[in-house]
Amino acid sequence: MELEAYDSIRRWHLKLRTKSGRETSTQRVWDHYLSIFLEKVAHKDPDELIAQRREHLKSDDQLIRRQHEELVTKFVSELQSQGAPPNTVKTAVAGIRSFYNSNYVDLTTIETPRGICVRTVRIPLREDLRAVCEVAEPMTKAYILCAKDSGLSISDLLELDLNLESPIYGTIRQQLKEGRCPIHLQLVRGKTKVPHETFLGEDAIQSLRQLNPDNRVFQVTDKTIRNRLDTASEKAGLKYHLKPHSLRKFFSRYLELSGVNATVVEYWQGHSLGQVRGTYFGVETGLVNLPPIEEQIEIYLNHYKAIKVLA
């Protein structure tokens, strides 16, 4: 199979080369194991595989949504039966996961052999978030709703202050008072130092009105929020614990599945876009030409039902 003939592979390779500056031996090894996976287990070409994954993720049936995780688990089992050592299996899984991630259809939980640690993020369902919000105390509920509405990281969200000012619509406090929806946020992501914009939708606004903070919205530590999410998850009867990053992934996954351009979603989250992502908007200079804020607001409102949790 000539991998470079497929759009999904070219997208993946471009991201890998951009990150490292060149083709690496890791990329060649990953190509090898992906080819085996496609031919021996998935029985599809790369583009067909990604298209099927997108369709499966739209299903309400958990078994259908997780079919590709089961395919990778089957691949792991076959590698083990052939005597592949743990590090080889780990490398193969990492490559397949990278391929899916680069095409915006991330894999979640994968069964792997003992001794192999593959980092996964459990993306919650809307009904799970709703159940946790029903039992959480006001600050934890507000954190969940603000995180899933904005896609902000825990560090940036804990710095959120009602005096944060949008140059167009005024401070968060003013926008709340005027009844704006969504609330426009303009800030710089702490981790990447990238300026970006995002929004707080109807659910987050409702929770902020109930919380009624003075200035800084969440006057707690990172550890406190994580502990409260654990407690609320258990109280709601979830079989897993909500994590701050899983709320961030909820924002990106559900908006992209609803049809929002991935570049716009990444901008809202404060990701560094650069020249590679700029090409989606026909920009040759490396600068990302995003839609004007009024159009971004329209996009957010039109797709908000994909991330809305409260009735």
C-alpha positions in Angstrom: 0.0 0.0 0.0 1.4 3.4 -1.0 0.5 5.4 2.1 1.3 8.8 0.7 -1.5 8.4 -1.8 -4.0 9.0 0.9 -5.1 12.4 2.4 -5.3 11.2 5.9 -1.7 9.9 5.7 -0.4 13.1 4.2 -2.1 15.1 6.9 -0.4 12.9 9.5 3.0 13.0 8.0 2.9 16.8 7.6 2.2 17.2 11.3 5.0 14.7 12.2 7.5 16.5 9.9 6.5 19.9 11.1 7.0 18.9 14.7 10.4 17.3 14.2 11.6 19.4 11.2 12.3 16.3 9.1 11.2 12.7 8.5 12.4 10.5 11.4 13.0 6.8 12.0 10.0 6.8 14.3 7.8 7.9 11.4 9.1 5.1 9.3 8.5 2.5 12.1 5.0 3.9 12.7 4.2 3.6 8.9 5.3 0.0 9.0 3.0 -0.9 11.9 0.1 1.2 10.6 0.4 -0.7 7.2 0.1 -4.0 9.0 -2.9 -2.8 11.0 -4.7 -1.6 7.9 -4.1 -4.7 5.9 -4.4 -7.5 8.6 -6.9 -6.1 11.0 -8.9 -3.1 9.7 -9.1 -4.3 6.1 -9.5 -0.7 4.9 -7.3 2.0 3.3 -6.4 4.9 5.6 -9.0 7.3 4.3 -11.8 4.7 4.6 -10.7 4.0 8.1 -10.9 7.6 9.2 -14.3 8.1 7.4 -15.7 5.1 9.2 -14.4 6.3 12.6 -16.1 9.7 12.1 -19.4 8.0 11.4 -19.0 5.6 14.4 -18.4 8.5 16.8 -21.8 10.0 15.9 -23.6 6.8 17.1 -25.5 6.6 20.3 -24.5 3.0 20.7 -21.3 2.7 22.8 -20.3 -0.5 21.1 -20.3 1.2 17.7 -18.4 4.2 19.0 -15.7 2.0 20.4 -15.2 -0.4 17.4 -11.9 1.1 16.5 -10.6 0.8 20.0 -11.5 -2.9 19.8 -9.6 -3.1 16.4 -6.5 -1.8 18.0 -6.9 -4.1 21.0 -7.2 -7.0 18.5 -4.0 -5.8 16.8 -2.2 -5.7 20.2 -3.3 -9.3 20.8 -2.0 -10.5 17.4 1.4 -8.8 18.0 1.6 -10.5 21.4 0.8 -13.9 19.9 3.6 -13.4 17.4 6.0 -12.8 20.3 6.4 -9.1 20.0 8.1 -7.6 23.1 6.2 -5.0 25.2 8.3 -2.0 23.8 7.4 -3.1 20.2 3.7 -3.2 21.1 3.9 0.1 22.8 5.6 1.7 19.7 2.9 0.2 17.4 0.0 1.5 19.5 1.6 4.9 19.8 1.9 5.2 16.0 -1.7 4.1 15.4 -2.9 6.5 18.1 -0.9 9.4 16.5 -2.5 8.6 13.1 -6.0 8.8 14.5 -5.2 12.0 16.6 -3.8 13.8 13.6 -7.1 13.2 11.8 -9.1 14.6 14.7 -10.8 11.3 15.6 -8.8 10.4 18.8 -8.8 7.0 20.2 -9.9 6.7 23.9 -9.4 3.6 26.1 -7.4 0.8 24.6 -6.7 -2.5 26.3 -2.9 -2.9 26.4 -0.6 -5.6 27.9 0.5 -5.3 31.5 3.5 -3.1 31.9 2.6 -0.8 28.9 1.3 2.6 29.9 -0.6 4.4 27.1 -2.0 7.8 28.1 -5.7 8.1 27.5 -8.3 10.7 28.1 -11.8 9.6 28.8 -14.1 12.0 26.9 -17.4 12.3 28.9 -20.9 11.9 27.5 -23.3 14.8 27.8 -25.5 12.8 30.1 -22.5 12.1 32.4 -21.8 15.8 32.7 -25.4 16.5 33.4 -25.5 13.8 36.1 -22.4 15.3 37.8 -23.7 18.8 37.6 -26.9 17.7 39.4 -25.0 16.5 42.5 -22.0 18.9 42.5 -21.8 21.9 44.8 -22.1 25.3 43.0 -18.3 26.0 42.4 -17.6 22.6 41.0 -20.7 22.8 38.8 -19.6 26.2 37.5 -16.1 24.9 36.8 -17.5 22.0 34.8 -19.9 24.2 32.8 -17.3 27.0 32.1 -14.7 24.4 31.1 -16.9 22.5 28.7 -18.3 25.8 27.2 -14.9 27.5 26.7 -12.4 24.7 26.2 -10.0 26.5 28.6 -7.3 24.6 30.5 -7.5 24.3 34.2 -4.7 26.8 34.8 -6.3 29.4 32.6 -9.8 28.9 33.9 -8.6 29.2 37.6 -7.2 32.6 36.6 -10.6 33.8 35.2 -11.6 37.1 36.6 -14.9 39.1 36.1 -12.7 42.1 35.2 -11.2 40.3 32.2 -12.1 42.7 29.3 -13.2 42.1 25.8 -12.2 45.1 23.7 -15.5 44.8 21.9 -18.0 43.9 24.6 -16.4 45.0 27.8 -15.6 43.0 31.0 -17.2 39.7 31.9 -19.0 41.5 34.6 -20.5 44.0 32.1 -21.5 41.3 29.7 -23.2 39.4 32.5 -25.1 42.6 33.5 -26.1 43.3 29.9 -27.3 39.7 29.4 -24.9 38.9 26.5 -24.9 35.3 25.3 -22.3 34.1 24.6 -19.9 36.0 26.7 -16.8 36.9 24.7 -13.4 36.2 26.3 -10.1 37.5 24.9 -7.0 36.3 26.7 -3.5 34.8 26.4 -3.1 31.1 27.1 -0.7 30.7 30.0 1.0 27.6 28.7 1.7 28.7 25.1 1.5 32.5 25.5 -0.8 32.5 22.4 -3.5 35.2 22.3 -6.9 33.8 21.5 -10.6 34.2 22.0 -13.3 31.9 23.2 -16.8 32.0 24.7 -19.0 31.2 27.7 -22.3 29.8 26.6 -25.7 29.6 28.2 -24.9 26.9 30.7 -21.8 28.6 31.9 -23.6 32.0 32.2 -26.4 30.4 34.3 -23.8 28.8 36.6 -21.9 32.1 37.1 -25.2 33.9 38.0 -25.8 31.2 40.6 -22.3 31.3 41.9 -22.2 35.1 42.0 -18.4 35.6 42.4 -16.9 38.9 43.4 -13.9 39.1 41.1 -11.9 36.0 40.6 -14.4 33.3 39.6 -12.7 30.2 41.1 -10.8 31.0 44.3 -9.5 27.5 44.7 -6.3 25.5 43.8 -5.8 23.0 41.0 -5.7 20.2 43.5 -9.0 21.3 45.1 -10.8 21.3 41.7 -9.4 17.8 40.9 -10.5 16.5 44.2 -14.0 18.0 43.9 -14.4 16.5 40.4 -13.5 13.1 41.8 -16.0 13.4 44.6 -18.8 14.6 42.4 -18.1 11.9 39.8 -18.4 9.2 42.5 -21.5 10.8 43.9 -23.1 10.8 40.5 -22.3 7.1 40.1 -19.9 7.5 37.2 -17.6 4.5 36.6 -14.7 7.0 36.0 -13.6 10.4 37.3 -14.0 13.6 35.4 -10.7 15.3 34.7 -10.0 18.9 33.8 -8.5 17.8 30.5 -11.4 15.5 29.6 -13.7 18.6 29.8 -11.3 20.4 27.4 -11.4 17.3 25.1 -15.3 17.3 25.3 -15.3 20.9 24.0 -13.1 20.1 21.0 -14.5 16.6 20.1 -18.2 17.6 20.2 -17.8 20.9 18.4 -15.7 19.3 15.6 -18.2 16.4 15.2 -21.0 19.0 14.9 -19.2 20.6 11.9 -17.0 23.4 13.4 -13.8 23.8 11.5 -11.0 22.2 13.5 -8.7 25.2 13.1 -11.4 27.5 14.7 -11.8 25.1 17.6 -8.1 24.9 18.2 -7.9 28.7 18.1 -10.6 29.0 20.7 -8.6 26.6 22.9 -5.4 28.6 22.6 -3.4 26.1 20.5 -0.5 27.4 18.5 -1.8 27.2 14.9 1.2 28.4 12.8 1.7 28.0 9.1 0.4 24.4 8.8 -3.0 25.2 10.1 -3.1 28.6 8.3 -3.3 26.8 5.0 -6.9 25.8 5.8 -7.8 29.4 5.2 -5.6 29.8 2.1 -3.0 31.8 3.9 0.5 31.6 2.4 2.4 33.8 4.9 1.9 31.6 7.9 -0.7 33.9 9.6 -4.1 32.4 10.3 -6.9 34.3 8.8 -9.8 33.5 11.1 -13.4 34.6 10.6 -14.3 38.0 12.2 -15.6 37.8 15.8 -19.2 38.3 14.7 -19.0 35.3 12.5 -17.2 33.3 15.2 -20.1 34.1 17.6 -22.6 32.9 15.0 -20.6 29.7 14.5 -20.5 29.1 18.3 -24.2 29.7 18.8 -25.2 27.6 15.8 -23.2 24.6 17.2 -23.7 25.2 20.9 -26.3 22.5 21.2 -23.5 20.0 20.6 -22.0 20.9 24.0 -25.0 22.1 25.9 -25.6 20.0 29.0 -28.3 21.7 31.1 -32.0 21.3 30.2 
